[in-house]
């Protein structure tokens, strides 16, 4: 991950390929744990101001993994109860 005041770049460890860009204003890293189980927390200027003209967004960055459709089996089974 690369943090700058305008964005966060998320890249693949193996290839260095850009995976995601999270845009914002006044982006800053608030907490980075020492282990993989620890939270990675960032903050940035928010969109909705309070009565003092302040607004902050706080986000937790959570690692994810690709979903393999073949491992899911029959996808429709997840929607059977919804009557779609």
NUVEXTI-110078 format. One record per residue (C-alpha): y, z, x; residue in three letters; residue number from 1. Coordinates in Angstrom, 3 decimals. Example, Ala and Ser with C-alpha at 12.3 -4.5 7.8 and 13.67 -1.06 7.14 Angstrom:
! NUVEXTI-110078
<kero Y="-4.500" Z="7.800" X="12.300" guro="ALA" drendo="1"/>
<kero Y="-1.060" Z="7.140" X="13.670" guro="SER" drendo="2"/>
//
This chain:
! NUVEXTI-110078
<kero Y="0.000" Z="0.000" X="0.000" guro="UNK" drendo="1"/>
<kero Y="3.517" Z="-0.769" X="1.073" guro="UNK" drendo="2"/>
<kero Y="6.442" Z="1.124" X="-0.427" guro="UNK" drendo="3"/>
<kero Y="9.984" Z="-0.219" X="-0.402" guro="UNK" drendo="4"/>
<kero Y="13.024" Z="0.775" X="-2.512" guro="UNK" drendo="5"/>
<kero Y="12.417" Z="-2.212" X="-4.854" guro="UNK" drendo="6"/>
<kero Y="8.609" Z="-2.455" X="-5.142" guro="UNK" drendo="7"/>
<kero Y="5.133" Z="-1.243" X="-4.245" guro="UNK" drendo="8"/>
<kero Y="2.713" Z="-3.798" X="-2.768" guro="UNK" drendo="9"/>
<kero Y="-0.995" Z="-3.158" X="-3.329" guro="UNK" drendo="10"/>
<kero Y="-3.262" Z="-5.068" X="-0.941" guro="UNK" drendo="11"/>
<kero Y="-7.005" Z="-5.386" X="-0.378" guro="UNK" drendo="12"/>
<kero Y="-8.178" Z="-3.303" X="2.571" guro="UNK" drendo="13"/>
<kero Y="-10.828" Z="-5.833" X="3.567" guro="UNK" drendo="14"/>
<kero Y="-8.733" Z="-9.016" X="3.474" guro="UNK" drendo="15"/>
<kero Y="-5.112" Z="-7.886" X="3.332" guro="UNK" drendo="16"/>
<kero Y="-4.721" Z="-10.127" X="0.271" guro="UNK" drendo="17"/>
<kero Y="-1.964" Z="-9.149" X="-2.167" guro="UNK" drendo="18"/>
<kero Y="-3.533" Z="-7.632" X="-5.301" guro="UNK" drendo="19"/>
<kero Y="-0.554" Z="-6.305" X="-7.268" guro="UNK" drendo="20"/>
<kero Y="3.208" Z="-5.814" X="-7.059" guro="UNK" drendo="21"/>
<kero Y="4.831" Z="-2.965" X="-8.984" guro="UNK" drendo="22"/>
<kero Y="8.580" Z="-3.539" X="-9.284" guro="UNK" drendo="23"/>
<kero Y="11.194" Z="-0.837" X="-9.769" guro="UNK" drendo="24"/>
<kero Y="14.494" Z="0.627" X="-8.628" guro="UNK" drendo="25"/>
<kero Y="14.735" Z="3.424" X="-6.079" guro="UNK" drendo="26"/>
<kero Y="10.941" Z="3.466" X="-5.583" guro="UNK" drendo="27"/>
<kero Y="9.678" Z="6.371" X="-3.495" guro="UNK" drendo="28"/>
<kero Y="6.381" Z="7.974" X="-2.570" guro="UNK" drendo="29"/>
<kero Y="6.269" Z="11.545" X="-3.869" guro="UNK" drendo="30"/>
<kero Y="2.793" Z="12.698" X="-2.832" guro="UNK" drendo="31"/>
<kero Y="-0.009" Z="11.206" X="-0.799" guro="UNK" drendo="32"/>
<kero Y="-3.125" Z="13.320" X="-0.470" guro="UNK" drendo="33"/>
<kero Y="-5.256" Z="13.642" X="2.627" guro="UNK" drendo="34"/>
<kero Y="-8.518" Z="12.632" X="0.947" guro="UNK" drendo="35"/>
<kero Y="-9.564" Z="9.876" X="-1.463" guro="UNK" drendo="36"/>
<kero Y="-9.833" Z="12.459" X="-4.273" guro="UNK" drendo="37"/>
<kero Y="-6.160" Z="13.493" X="-3.950" guro="UNK" drendo="38"/>
<kero Y="-3.491" Z="11.965" X="-6.155" guro="UNK" drendo="39"/>
<kero Y="-1.081" Z="9.285" X="-4.954" guro="UNK" drendo="40"/>
<kero Y="2.181" Z="9.799" X="-6.863" guro="UNK" drendo="41"/>
<kero Y="5.313" Z="7.631" X="-6.830" guro="UNK" drendo="42"/>
<kero Y="8.622" Z="7.827" X="-8.688" guro="UNK" drendo="43"/>
<kero Y="11.325" Z="5.314" X="-9.573" guro="UNK" drendo="44"/>
<kero Y="14.450" Z="5.022" X="-11.679" guro="UNK" drendo="45"/>
<kero Y="13.558" Z="4.866" X="-15.370" guro="UNK" drendo="46"/>
<kero Y="14.821" Z="2.704" X="-18.243" guro="UNK" drendo="47"/>
<kero Y="15.904" Z="5.348" X="-20.771" guro="UNK" drendo="48"/>
<kero Y="18.670" Z="7.736" X="-19.713" guro="UNK" drendo="49"/>
<kero Y="18.993" Z="11.315" X="-20.947" guro="UNK" drendo="50"/>
<kero Y="22.266" Z="13.008" X="-21.958" guro="UNK" drendo="51"/>
<kero Y="23.194" Z="13.394" X="-18.265" guro="UNK" drendo="52"/>
<kero Y="22.602" Z="9.709" X="-17.499" guro="UNK" drendo="53"/>
<kero Y="19.387" Z="10.438" X="-15.595" guro="UNK" drendo="54"/>
<kero Y="16.057" Z="8.697" X="-15.937" guro="UNK" drendo="55"/>
<kero Y="12.911" Z="8.849" X="-13.822" guro="UNK" drendo="56"/>
<kero Y="9.456" Z="7.320" X="-14.056" guro="UNK" drendo="57"/>
<kero Y="6.629" Z="9.162" X="-12.330" guro="UNK" drendo="58"/>
<kero Y="3.358" Z="7.325" X="-11.858" guro="UNK" drendo="59"/>
<kero Y="-0.044" Z="8.079" X="-10.412" guro="UNK" drendo="60"/>
<kero Y="-1.623" Z="5.202" X="-8.511" guro="UNK" drendo="61"/>
<kero Y="-5.356" Z="5.181" X="-9.161" guro="UNK" drendo="62"/>
<kero Y="-7.852" Z="2.980" X="-7.292" guro="UNK" drendo="63"/>
<kero Y="-9.921" Z="0.695" X="-9.477" guro="UNK" drendo="64"/>
<kero Y="-12.865" Z="-1.624" X="-8.972" guro="UNK" drendo="65"/>
<kero Y="-13.534" Z="-5.123" X="-10.204" guro="UNK" drendo="66"/>
<kero Y="-15.584" Z="-5.398" X="-13.393" guro="UNK" drendo="67"/>
<kero Y="-18.675" Z="-7.564" X="-13.067" guro="UNK" drendo="68"/>
<kero Y="-19.312" Z="-9.238" X="-16.438" guro="UNK" drendo="69"/>
<kero Y="-23.009" Z="-9.657" X="-15.669" guro="UNK" drendo="70"/>
<kero Y="-23.394" Z="-5.892" X="-15.301" guro="UNK" drendo="71"/>
<kero Y="-21.808" Z="-5.307" X="-18.701" guro="UNK" drendo="72"/>
<kero Y="-24.584" Z="-7.137" X="-20.529" guro="UNK" drendo="73"/>
<kero Y="-23.750" Z="-8.350" X="-24.022" guro="UNK" drendo="74"/>
<kero Y="-19.990" Z="-7.808" X="-24.387" guro="UNK" drendo="75"/>
<kero Y="-20.054" Z="-8.119" X="-28.177" guro="UNK" drendo="76"/>
<kero Y="-22.000" Z="-4.869" X="-28.461" guro="UNK" drendo="77"/>
<kero Y="-18.827" Z="-2.982" X="-27.537" guro="UNK" drendo="78"/>
<kero Y="-17.067" Z="-4.474" X="-30.592" guro="UNK" drendo="79"/>
<kero Y="-19.911" Z="-4.128" X="-33.142" guro="UNK" drendo="80"/>
<kero Y="-18.438" Z="-1.000" X="-34.722" guro="UNK" drendo="81"/>
<kero Y="-14.983" Z="-2.612" X="-35.180" guro="UNK" drendo="82"/>
<kero Y="-15.980" Z="-5.261" X="-37.742" guro="UNK" drendo="83"/>
<kero Y="-14.033" Z="-8.010" X="-35.955" guro="UNK" drendo="84"/>
//
